[in-house]
Every structure is written in C-alpha cells, then in structure tokens.
Amino acid sequence: MKKVPAENHPAANVEVAALPAQTGARLTPAAHTSGAATMLRLVVAELKLMLKGHRWWWYAGAVIIFIASVASPLDAVRGGVALAALIWPVLVWSQMGTREARFNTASLIFSSEHSIHRQLPAIWIAGVGVVAITNGGLAIRLLIAGDHQGLLSWIACALFVPSLALALGLWSGTSRFFEAVYTAWWYAGPAHHTPGLDFLGTTVQSARPQLYLVMTAALTVAAYLGRRAKLAYA
C-alpha cells in the first residue's frame, strides 16, 4: 500500500480553527488573618453583644461609677463605689453561656468552626473586659497607690466573676441562676467583708485572692466541660 506523504494528506490541508485558550476559573484567595486577629474580632463582637440593648442611664451609670472610682479616696472606693461597680453589670454577665439557649441559636453556633476553642474563650475575655470597663477605676487607684496585694485581689475578682457567670450559664442554660447566686454572694461577701466570701478583697483581713484564683481555674474547666457536653448533644 502506497503511503501518502503527511503534507499531501487531506487532513493536512484542512485549516483547523484555533480554539480559545483554556483558562481555569480562579477564586480570589481568602485573606489570611492570624489567630490573634480572629480572636480579637470575636472578643469585640461578644463584648458588643453583651453591652447592647441597655437603656442610656445604664451606660451613664457605668461612666459615673468609673469616674467616681478614679476620683474618690481609695478607702471610699473600696467600701462603696467598688461594690456598686460589681453589682451594676450583673445582667450583662448573666448573659454569658445562655445566649444560645435564649435565642435558639445553639445549632448555628455549635456547628461553626472552633466553637469551643475560640468562641468560648472570647466570651470569657469579653466578660473580663466588662469588669475592666465598670470596675477598672479601682485597679488604677490600687496601681497608683502601689497596693500590690489589693491589685492581686482585684485581678482575682476580675477573673472569678466571668468564670462563675460562664460556668453557671452553660450548665443551667438560664441567666437567673447566676443572678441569684452572684447577688447573694456579693451581699454576703464583699458587702459585709466576710473572710472567704469577699471575692473583691475589700479589706486586708477578708481578702483571699489565691482561693479565688483556684476557684477561677475550676470554674473555667467546668465551663469547658459544659460546652463539650452541649456540643455532644447538639
């Protein structure tokens, strides 16, 4: 059989239309953010949710309490202004750990990525931020006065109160439990300078900062276990 040269083959004379270049579809790469930046955004978002919805006089009262804490004598702050600063945001802290049950958003929150390792610490840090906003004046006064023992008691209080709110909120699913327990504790402890119950350390004799740091660690673990339990049944 005689072979036809390639240049004389009929197919060689057929002009093939040039096909458009195939360009693969590309998505715009997501902006990479560090874990610290993500956590900061979560904390700010949680803090906004906590402070949202209050009447104007609540914010005005918080500002007045903070200014009074800075301007008043230190003994007066410890004996009265700081006590008001601890009870003023009780309805803010009582939201911690209960918002999902209250607004029926548990399935949405629990299905999100890192809901326990990011969102839970963000709630806790926001709760500590509320302490700093409302009772930070006392910390400033203690720092200026060089009262390191009093400052340690304030730090223990700032960590303990949000931990208590978060643990009780997660395990009870309601804000009323924390409101009742905390109000009674505040009245029996700081308001009456009762040793062992005074989580603020209003006096040197009643202050037990090491105890409340240990309790903070225990409550934090309890909050973590509470969230794990809810995730298991979500």
The 8 nearest C-alpha neighbors of each residue, nearest first, counted from 0:
[[1, 2, 3, 4, 8, 5, 7, 9],
 [2, 0, 3, 4, 5, 8, 7, 6],
 [1, 3, 4, 0, 5, 8, 7, 6],
 [4, 2, 8, 5, 7, 1, 6, 0],
 [5, 3, 7, 6, 8, 2, 1, 11],
 [4, 6, 8, 7, 3, 11, 9, 10],
 [5, 7, 4, 8, 11, 12, 3, 9],
 [8, 6, 4, 5, 9, 3, 11, 12],
 [9, 7, 5, 11, 10, 6, 3, 4],
 [10, 8, 11, 12, 7, 13, 6, 5],
 [9, 11, 13, 12, 8, 7, 14, 5],
 [10, 12, 9, 8, 13, 6, 7, 5],
 [13, 11, 10, 9, 14, 8, 7, 6],
 [12, 14, 10, 11, 15, 9, 16, 8],
 [15, 13, 12, 16, 11, 10, 17, 9],
 [14, 16, 13, 17, 18, 12, 11, 10],
 [17, 15, 18, 14, 13, 19, 20, 12],
 [16, 18, 15, 19, 20, 14, 21, 13],
 [17, 19, 16, 20, 21, 15, 22, 14],
 [20, 18, 21, 17, 22, 16, 23, 15],
 [19, 21, 22, 18, 17, 23, 16, 24],
 [20, 22, 19, 23, 18, 24, 17, 25],
 [23, 21, 20, 24, 25, 19, 18, 26],
 [22, 24, 25, 21, 20, 26, 19, 27],
 [25, 23, 22, 26, 21, 27, 28, 20],
 [24, 26, 23, 27, 28, 22, 29, 21],
 [27, 25, 28, 24, 29, 23, 30, 22],
 [26, 28, 29, 25, 30, 24, 31, 23],
 [29, 27, 26, 30, 31, 25, 32, 24],
 [30, 28, 31, 27, 26, 32, 25, 33],
 [29, 31, 28, 32, 27, 33, 37, 26],
 [30, 32, 29, 33, 28, 34, 36, 37],
 [33, 31, 36, 30, 34, 37, 35, 29],
 [32, 34, 36, 35, 37, 31, 38, 30],
 [33, 35, 37, 36, 38, 32, 39, 117],
 [34, 36, 38, 33, 37, 39, 32, 40],
 [37, 35, 39, 33, 38, 34, 32, 40],
 [38, 36, 34, 40, 39, 35, 41, 33],
 [37, 39, 41, 35, 40, 36, 34, 42],
 [40, 38, 36, 42, 41, 37, 35, 43],
 [39, 41, 43, 37, 38, 42, 44, 36],
 [40, 42, 38, 44, 39, 43, 121, 45],
 [41, 43, 121, 45, 39, 44, 40, 125],
 [42, 44, 46, 40, 41, 45, 47, 39],
 [43, 45, 41, 47, 42, 46, 40, 48],
 [46, 44, 48, 42, 47, 43, 122, 41],
 [45, 47, 43, 125, 49, 48, 44, 42],
 [46, 48, 44, 50, 45, 49, 51, 43],
 [49, 47, 45, 51, 46, 50, 44, 52],
 [50, 48, 46, 47, 51, 91, 45, 94],
 [51, 49, 47, 48, 46, 52, 91, 53],
 [52, 50, 48, 49, 47, 53, 46, 54],
 [51, 53, 50, 54, 48, 49, 55, 47],
 [54, 52, 51, 57, 55, 50, 58, 56],
 [53, 55, 56, 57, 52, 58, 59, 51],
 [56, 54, 57, 58, 59, 53, 60, 52],
 [55, 57, 59, 58, 54, 60, 53, 61],
 [58, 56, 60, 55, 59, 54, 53, 61],
 [57, 59, 61, 60, 55, 56, 62, 54],
 [60, 58, 56, 62, 57, 61, 63, 55],
 [61, 59, 63, 57, 58, 62, 56, 64],
 [60, 62, 58, 64, 59, 63, 133, 65],
 [61, 63, 59, 65, 60, 64, 66, 58],
 [64, 62, 60, 66, 65, 61, 67, 59],
 [65, 63, 67, 61, 62, 66, 68, 60],
 [64, 66, 68, 62, 136, 67, 63, 133],
 [67, 65, 63, 69, 68, 64, 70, 62],
 [66, 68, 64, 70, 69, 65, 71, 63],
 [69, 67, 136, 65, 66, 137, 76, 70],
 [68, 70, 136, 66, 67, 71, 140, 65],
 [69, 71, 67, 68, 66, 72, 136, 73],
 [72, 70, 67, 68, 69, 76, 73, 75],
 [73, 71, 75, 74, 76, 70, 68, 69],
 [72, 74, 76, 75, 77, 71, 140, 141],
 [75, 73, 77, 76, 72, 78, 71, 79],
 [76, 74, 78, 72, 73, 77, 79, 71],
 [77, 75, 80, 73, 74, 81, 78, 79],
 [76, 78, 74, 81, 201, 75, 79, 73],
 [77, 79, 75, 76, 74, 80, 201, 81],
 [78, 80, 82, 76, 81, 77, 75, 83],
 [79, 81, 76, 83, 82, 68, 84, 77],
 [80, 82, 84, 83, 77, 76, 79, 85],
 [83, 81, 85, 79, 84, 80, 86, 190],
 [82, 84, 80, 86, 85, 81, 87, 79],
 [85, 83, 81, 134, 82, 87, 133, 86],
 [86, 84, 82, 83, 87, 81, 88, 134],
 [85, 87, 83, 89, 84, 88, 82, 182],
 [86, 88, 84, 89, 85, 83, 61, 90],
 [89, 87, 91, 90, 86, 92, 85, 84],
 [88, 90, 92, 91, 86, 87, 93, 178],
 [91, 89, 93, 88, 92, 94, 178, 87],
 [90, 92, 88, 89, 93, 49, 94, 50],
 [93, 91, 89, 94, 90, 95, 164, 88],
 [92, 94, 174, 90, 95, 91, 164, 177],
 [95, 93, 92, 97, 91, 98, 174, 96],
 [96, 94, 165, 93, 97, 92, 168, 164],
 [95, 97, 168, 169, 165, 98, 94, 172],
 [98, 96, 172, 168, 100, 94, 95, 99],
 [97, 99, 101, 100, 94, 96, 102, 95],
 [100, 98, 105, 104, 103, 101, 102, 97],
 [99, 101, 103, 97, 98, 102, 172, 105],
 [100, 102, 98, 99, 103, 97, 173, 172],
 [101, 103, 99, 104, 100, 98, 105, 97],
 [104, 102, 100, 99, 101, 105, 106, 98],
 [103, 105, 99, 107, 102, 106, 108, 100],
 [104, 106, 99, 108, 107, 103, 109, 100],
 [107, 105, 109, 104, 108, 110, 233, 103],
 [106, 108, 104, 105, 110, 109, 111, 103],
 [109, 107, 105, 111, 110, 106, 104, 114],
 [110, 108, 106, 111, 107, 114, 105, 230],
 [109, 111, 107, 108, 106, 112, 114, 105],
 [112, 110, 108, 109, 114, 113, 107, 106],
 [111, 113, 114, 110, 109, 115, 117, 108],
 [112, 114, 116, 115, 117, 111, 118, 109],
 [115, 113, 118, 112, 111, 109, 117, 116],
 [114, 116, 119, 113, 117, 118, 226, 227],
 [115, 117, 113, 114, 119, 118, 120, 121],
 [118, 116, 113, 120, 119, 115, 114, 121],
 [117, 119, 114, 121, 120, 115, 116, 122],
 [118, 120, 115, 122, 121, 117, 116, 123],
 [121, 119, 123, 122, 117, 118, 124, 116],
 [122, 120, 42, 118, 124, 119, 123, 41],
 [123, 121, 125, 119, 120, 124, 45, 126],
 [122, 124, 120, 126, 125, 121, 161, 127],
 [125, 123, 127, 121, 126, 122, 120, 128],
 [124, 126, 128, 46, 122, 127, 123, 42],
 [127, 125, 123, 161, 129, 128, 124, 122],
 [128, 126, 124, 130, 129, 125, 157, 161],
 [127, 129, 125, 131, 126, 130, 132, 124],
 [128, 130, 132, 126, 127, 131, 133, 125],
 [131, 129, 127, 128, 133, 134, 132, 157],
 [130, 132, 135, 128, 129, 134, 133, 127],
 [133, 131, 129, 130, 135, 134, 128, 65],
 [132, 134, 130, 84, 131, 61, 65, 135],
 [135, 133, 84, 131, 130, 136, 137, 132],
 [134, 136, 131, 138, 137, 132, 133, 139],
 [137, 135, 68, 69, 139, 65, 138, 134],
 [136, 138, 140, 135, 139, 68, 134, 141],
 [139, 137, 135, 141, 136, 140, 142, 150],
 [140, 138, 142, 136, 137, 141, 143, 135],
 [139, 141, 137, 143, 142, 138, 144, 69],
 [142, 140, 144, 138, 146, 143, 139, 150],
 [141, 143, 139, 145, 140, 144, 138, 146],
 [144, 142, 140, 145, 141, 139, 146, 138],
 [145, 143, 141, 142, 146, 140, 139, 147],
 [144, 146, 142, 143, 147, 141, 150, 140],
 [147, 145, 141, 149, 144, 148, 150, 142],
 [146, 148, 150, 149, 145, 151, 142, 141],
 [149, 147, 151, 150, 146, 152, 203, 208],
 [148, 150, 152, 146, 151, 147, 153, 141],
 [151, 149, 147, 153, 152, 148, 141, 146],
 [150, 152, 154, 148, 153, 149, 147, 155],
 [153, 151, 208, 149, 155, 150, 154, 200],
 [152, 154, 150, 156, 151, 155, 199, 157],
 [153, 155, 157, 151, 156, 152, 150, 158],
 [156, 154, 152, 158, 153, 212, 157, 208],
 [155, 157, 159, 153, 199, 154, 158, 198],
 [158, 156, 154, 155, 159, 130, 127, 160],
 [159, 157, 155, 156, 160, 161, 127, 154],
 [158, 160, 215, 156, 162, 157, 161, 155],
 [159, 161, 163, 162, 158, 157, 156, 164],
 [162, 160, 164, 126, 163, 159, 165, 127],
 [163, 161, 159, 165, 160, 164, 218, 219],
 [162, 164, 160, 166, 161, 165, 167, 159],
 [165, 163, 161, 167, 162, 166, 168, 177],
 [164, 166, 95, 168, 96, 162, 163, 167],
 [167, 165, 222, 169, 163, 168, 164, 218],
 [168, 166, 170, 164, 169, 165, 171, 177],
 [167, 169, 96, 165, 97, 172, 171, 166],
 [170, 168, 96, 166, 172, 167, 225, 171],
 [169, 171, 167, 168, 225, 172, 166, 222],
 [172, 170, 168, 173, 169, 167, 176, 174],
 [173, 171, 97, 168, 169, 170, 100, 174],
 [174, 172, 171, 175, 97, 168, 176, 101],
 [173, 175, 93, 176, 177, 94, 168, 97],
 [176, 174, 178, 177, 173, 179, 93, 180],
 [175, 177, 179, 178, 174, 180, 173, 167],
 [176, 178, 180, 179, 175, 181, 174, 164],
 [179, 177, 175, 181, 176, 180, 182, 93],
 [180, 178, 176, 182, 177, 181, 175, 183],
 [181, 179, 177, 183, 182, 178, 184, 176],
 [180, 182, 184, 178, 183, 179, 177, 185],
 [183, 181, 185, 179, 184, 180, 178, 186],
 [182, 184, 186, 180, 181, 185, 187, 179],
 [185, 183, 181, 187, 182, 186, 188, 180],
 [186, 184, 182, 188, 183, 189, 187, 181],
 [187, 185, 190, 183, 184, 188, 182, 189],
 [186, 188, 184, 185, 191, 183, 190, 189],
 [187, 189, 197, 196, 193, 185, 192, 191],
 [190, 188, 197, 192, 191, 185, 199, 201],
 [189, 191, 186, 188, 192, 185, 187, 82],
 [190, 192, 193, 189, 188, 187, 186, 197],
 [193, 191, 189, 188, 197, 205, 190, 201],
 [192, 194, 188, 191, 196, 197, 205, 195],
 [195, 193, 205, 196, 197, 192, 206, 204],
 [194, 196, 197, 207, 193, 205, 206, 198],
 [197, 195, 188, 193, 194, 198, 187, 184],
 [196, 198, 188, 189, 200, 199, 193, 192],
 [197, 199, 156, 200, 196, 189, 211, 188],
 [200, 198, 156, 197, 201, 153, 152, 189],
 [201, 199, 206, 202, 197, 152, 198, 205],
 [200, 202, 77, 199, 189, 192, 78, 206],
 [203, 201, 205, 200, 204, 206, 192, 77],
 [202, 204, 206, 205, 200, 201, 149, 148],
 [203, 205, 202, 206, 194, 200, 192, 207],
 [204, 206, 194, 202, 203, 192, 193, 200],
 [205, 200, 207, 203, 204, 208, 202, 197],
 [206, 208, 210, 209, 195, 205, 211, 200],
 [209, 207, 152, 211, 210, 155, 206, 212],
 [210, 208, 212, 211, 207, 213, 155, 152],
 [211, 209, 213, 208, 207, 212, 214, 195],
 [212, 210, 214, 208, 213, 209, 155, 215],
 [211, 213, 215, 209, 214, 155, 210, 208],
 [214, 212, 216, 211, 210, 215, 209, 217],
 [213, 215, 211, 217, 216, 212, 218, 210],
 [214, 216, 159, 212, 218, 213, 217, 211],
 [215, 217, 219, 213, 214, 218, 220, 212],
 [218, 216, 214, 220, 219, 215, 221, 213],
 [219, 217, 221, 215, 220, 216, 162, 166],
 [218, 220, 222, 216, 221, 217, 162, 215],
 [219, 221, 223, 217, 218, 222, 224, 216],
 [220, 222, 218, 224, 219, 223, 166, 225],
 [223, 221, 166, 225, 219, 220, 224, 218],
 [224, 222, 220, 226, 225, 221, 227, 219],
 [223, 225, 227, 221, 222, 226, 228, 220],
 [224, 226, 222, 228, 223, 227, 170, 169],
 [225, 227, 229, 223, 228, 224, 230, 222],
 [228, 226, 224, 230, 225, 229, 223, 231],
 [227, 229, 225, 231, 226, 230, 224, 232],
 [230, 228, 226, 232, 231, 227, 233, 225],
 [231, 229, 233, 227, 232, 228, 226, 109],
 [230, 232, 228, 229, 233, 227, 226, 109],
 [231, 233, 229, 230, 228, 227, 106, 109],
 [232, 230, 231, 229, 106, 109, 105, 110]]
